[in-house]
């Protein structure tokens, strides 16, 4: 596999290897904690789970990325990154252990959510710091390779952590606290692994002209606003509409995920453990769809163009979502999980390409920060809408049809826009 070959090449770099250990342990712990949180909220036998509870859990997992993310870099440029990994993972270990204690103590849900929210908020600093530290441990000619391998390995570690959490939960007779404590142990291991790196190795270098923190935070907000204005310019309309389309598709994916969770918990299973066993393959097939999209999209987008590939993805979803979703039975839903993985990730890869090509280089980082915020807020918003629509067992024809209509609207609008854009390009060629 290319990833294995690349890892072998980079593993010769001692400090990259140590930084990768920190990433693997940290993101593996994230996978454990996230599955533990979902299992406690959705699949605990003593809890009568509602779609509102699922929406709350999604907000806990994703809102810190949306709200803290754009400003994390301002603080990371002021703190030693190695210390962020040491103390950030140590803090998460303590908070995760506290969360396990709250689960055992059967405290009110809001207190549990506050503790879990603190764990995921710290996560944003650690992940951003891992990316920012890479140029300090690899040579310039290996940086692209490291940027490809390191996040991929982290994603695999998070997936493995999620699988480990499911296995531990089943072996521990449904003990969510035991799974959370496993996450706490992995966070502690990540903190200890960070000690193998010298305090000043990962930067940042001290700069005497660094602005005051308040000024830097205010400036970040202004820069994000300037990125939105940059996108609104007429000649960047393709990138702006691709971003809007991807935000709506992320909304659809989030709404269908909540529906899937509720169906696995109630309509398609008799016990919470049975529902959790059904959810595992569904998420695995969705992940396989993401991988398939990475293989198919370069060819499809090359033949059709990125914009038309997004149209094809959304149009396919508009047809297949009701066809596979409305029976509300296991086999079609598992097929839908794979299809939606391909469609969602395929559209995202194409959107990334359109935005990268259509945005000026000096604004690209800020535009992708806006993209990240929209991506996660849409997911949380979808969970909130689903909570208002879904019945207790998750069988909602209204939600499935609504999502199909949104997909269809995206396809129709972008197809019209692509035709107009192609016509404008032809006119310019003849003038």
N, C-alpha and C positions, 0 to 999 in steps of 0.2 A: 504494500500500500504506500502511496506517496507520503502520507503523513508519517508513517513509520520510518521511511527513508530520510525524510527531513529531520525528524527527531534525532536520528542517529548522527546526522551531520552536526546539528547544533549541540548535541550532548557533549561534544568535545570541549565546548566553552564552559569552564567551571562555574562562573558566576551566573551565566544564563541557566545552567542546570539547577543551581540553587534557587534562583528566582522562580523557575518552573515548578520546583517542589512546593514552594509557597502557594503558587496559583492552583496547583492540583489539589492540595489539601484544603485551601480556602474555598474553591468552587465545589469540591466534593462535599464539603460541609454545607454549602448553600443548597445543594441538591437534597441532602438529607433533611435540612430544616424546612425547606419548602414543601416537600412531600409530607413531613410530619404535620405541618400546619394545615395542609389540605385534608389529611386524614382525620385530624382532630375536629376540624370544622364540619366536614361532610360525612365521615364514616364512623364516628364514635357511636356505639350502640346506645349510650345514655342520652344522646342529643337528638332532638327532632330537627334535623337540618332543614333550613329554608333557603330559597334562592337569595334572600337578603343576606344571610350569613355567608354564602359563597361570595357575594359581591363585596362584603366587608373584608373577607380574606384576600381577595384580589387587590383591593385598595391598599391593604397593608403591604402586600408583596411589591406593588408597582408604583404607588404614588411617591415613595422616596426617590425612586429613579427619576421621576418626572420633575419633582419640585426641587430636590437637592442637586440633581445631576448637573445642570448648567453652571451652578456656582461652586461645584466641588473643586474645579481646577484652581480657583482663586486661592482656596485654602491650601491645596496640595503644593502650590508654588511657594508656600510659606513654611511648610513643615517638612522635615526630613522624611523621605518616603519609606526608608527602612523602619523608622519609628512608627509610621502609620501602620505598617504591617504588623509590627510587634504588638503595639498597644491596641490597634483596631481589632485584631483577631482575639487578643486577650479579653477585650471588652465584650466582644460578641460571645465568647465562651461563657463569661459570667452572666450575660443577659440571657443566653440560651438555657443555662442551668436554672436561672430564675424562672424562665418560662416553663420549664419542666416542673418546678415546684408549684407554680400556679395551676398547672394541669392537675397535679396530684391533690392540691388543696381545693379543687372545684370552686375557684373564685368566680366572680361575675365576668362575663365575656369581655366587657370593655377593658378590664384590667389586663386580661390575657392579650388583647389586641394591642394595647399600649406597649407591652413588653416585646411582642413580636415586631411591632413597627420600629422600635429602637434597633433591633438586630438588623433588619433590612436597610435601615437608613445608613448605618455604618458601612454596610456592604458597598455602597456606591463609591465611597472614598477608597476602599481597598481595591476595587476593580479598576478605577481610574488611575490609581497609583501604580498598579501593575503594568498598565499600558505605557504610562509616562516613564517608567523606569527602564523599559526595554533598551532604548538607545545607549544606556549606561553600561550594558553588559554584553552587547554584540557590536561588531564592526559595522560600518555604514553599508558595506556591500552585502551583509547578511540581514539587514534590517527588514527588508520586505519578506524574506523567508521567515524570520522570527515573528513578524506580525501575522503571518498566515498560520504558522504552526501553533503558537502559544494560545490564542483564543480557541482554536479548534480543540487542542488538548484540554483546555479548561471546560469547554462544553461537554466533551466526552466524560470528564471527571464529574461534572454536575449530573449528567445522565446516570453514570454509574452510582453516584451517591443516592440518587432517587431510587434506583433499583435496590440498592443495599437497604435503604429505609423501608421499602415495601417488605423485603425479606425479614428484616428484624421485627417489624410490626407483627407479621404473621407468626413468627416463632415466639414472640413475647406475648402471645394471646391478646393482641390488640392494644398493647400498652403504648400510647402515644408519648408518654413521658420518657420511656426508655429510648425511643427514637430521637427525641429532642436531646437527650443526654448524649447520645452517640454523636449528634451534630456538635454539641458543646466540646466533646473530646477532640473532634477533628479540628475545630477552631483553635483549640489549645495547641494541638500539634503544629498548625500553621504558624502560630505565634512563635513557638520554639524554633521552627525551621527558619524563621526570619532572622534569628540571632546568629545564624551562620554567615550573614552578610555584614560587612563593616558598616558602621553608622553613616559614614559620609559617602559610601560607594554609589548609592542610587540618586544622589542629589536631593533637592536642587542646589545649585551653587548659590552662595549668598550674593545678593545684588544690592548695592547701597542705595539705588534710586527707586526701590520698591515703593509703590503708593500705599497710602493708608488703607486699611482693610475696608472701611466703609466706602471709601472712594472706589475701590476695586469692585466691590459688590454692586454698587450703583452703576458703574461703568459696564459691568456684565449685562445688567438688565437693559441698558441702552443699546448695547451691541446686538442683543437678541431682537430688539425692536427694529434695528436697522436691517437685520437679516430678513425679517418679514417684509419690509419695504422693498428690499432688493428682489425678493421673489415676486412682488406685485407688479414689477415692470412688464410692459407688454411683450418684450422679446424673450422673457423667461416664462411665458405662459405655459409652455409644455411642461416644464419642471413643476410649476405651481399646481397644475391640474393633476399631474401624476401623484404629487404629494397628497392632494385632497382625496384622490381615488384610493390610495393606499391606506389613508386614515379610515375611510369608510369600510374598506375590506377588513381592516384590523377590527373594526367595530363588529362586523358580521361574525368574524372568527371568535371573538370574545363571547358574543351572545350564544353562539352554538356550543361553545365549550361549557358554559353554565348549564345549558340544556342537557348536554351529555352527562355532566356530573350528577344532575338531579335524576336523570333516567337510570344511571348506574346505581344510584343510591336506593331508588324506590321502585320504578316501573319494571326494570329488567332483572332485579335480584330480590331474594327473600331476606337476606341478612346483609349487614354492612360489610363483612369480610368477603362475601360473594360479590358484592358490588365493587370492592377494591380490586379483586382479582379480574373483574371485567374491565375496569378502568385502565389497568396496566397495559394490556394488549392494545386498547384503543389509543392511548398516548404513544405507545411504541409504533403503531402504524402511522400515526400523524408524524412522528419523527422520521420514519422511513420515507414519507411523502416529502418532507423537507430535503432529505438527501437526494431523492429522485429529481426534485426541482433543480438542485444544484447541477445535476448531470444534464437535464433536458433543456433548461433555460438558455444556456449559451447558444445552442443550436437553434432553438425556436426563435429567440429574440434576434439572432443573426439573420434568419430567413424572413421574419415578419417585420422586424423593427421592434424596439422595446415597447413603444406605445401600443402597437397592435397586439403584442403578446399580452399586455395587461387587459386589453379588450377581450382576447380569447380566454384568458383565465376567468375574468368576471362573468363573461357570457356562459362559459361552461358551468360555473357555480350556480348561476341563475336557473339552469336546467336541472342539474344533478342534486342540488340541495333538497328541493321538494320530492324528487323521485326517490332518493335514498332516505330522506329524513321522515317523511310522513307516515311510512308504515310503523315507525317506532318499535322496530324489532332489532335484534342483536346484529345479525349478519349485514344488513344494509347500513347500519350505523358504523360498523367497523370499516366497511368500504368507504363510507363518507369521510371517516377520519383520515384515511390515506389520501383521498381525492382533495380534501381541503388543505392537507399539508402541502401537496404539490401546488395547488392554486395559490395559496397564501404566500408561500416562500417564492414561487416563481414570479408573482407580481412584485414582491419586495425586491428581488434581485434586479428586475427590470426598472423599478422605480429608482433604486440606488444609482443605476447607470444613467437614467435620464437626468436626475438631479446633479450628479457629478459632471455630466457633460454640459448642462444648461446653466450652471451657476458659476460666476467668476471665482477664480481660485482664492482671492482674498476674503471671500464670504463663505467658502465651502464649509469650514468648520462650524461657523455659527449657524448656517442653514441646517446642518446635520444635528446640531443641538436642538433646534426647533423641531426637526423631524422626530427626534427621540422623544420629546415631550408629547407631541401629537400622537405618536405610536402607542405610548403607554396610557395616556389619558383616554384615548378612544377605547382601549381594552377595558379600563375601569368603568367608563361610561356605559359600555355594552352590558357589563354585569349589572349595573344599576337598572337599566331598561329591562333586562331579562327578569330581574327580581320583581318588577312591577307587573309583568305579563304572565310569568310561568305559574301554573297551578302546582300544588305540593308534589305531585309525582313527576313533573317535568314534561308531560305530554301536552304540548301547545302547538296546535296547527297555526294559530295566529302568528307566533314568533317565527316559525319556519317560513311561512308565506311572506312575512315582512322582510326577513333576511333575503329571500329570493328576489323580492322586488328591488331591494337596495342593490344587489348584485346586478340585476337587469338594468337598473337606472345608470349605474356606473358604465356598463358596457355600451349602452346606447349613447350616452353623452360623449364618452371618449372616442367612440367610432365616428361620431359626427365631427368632433374636433380634429381627428386624424385626417378625415376627408378634406376639411377646410384647410388644414395646414399643407397637405399635399397639393391642393389646388393653388395655394399662395406660392409655394415653391416653384410650381410649373410656370406661373405667371412671371416670376422673377427671372426664370431661365430664358423666357422669350422677349424680355424687355432689356 
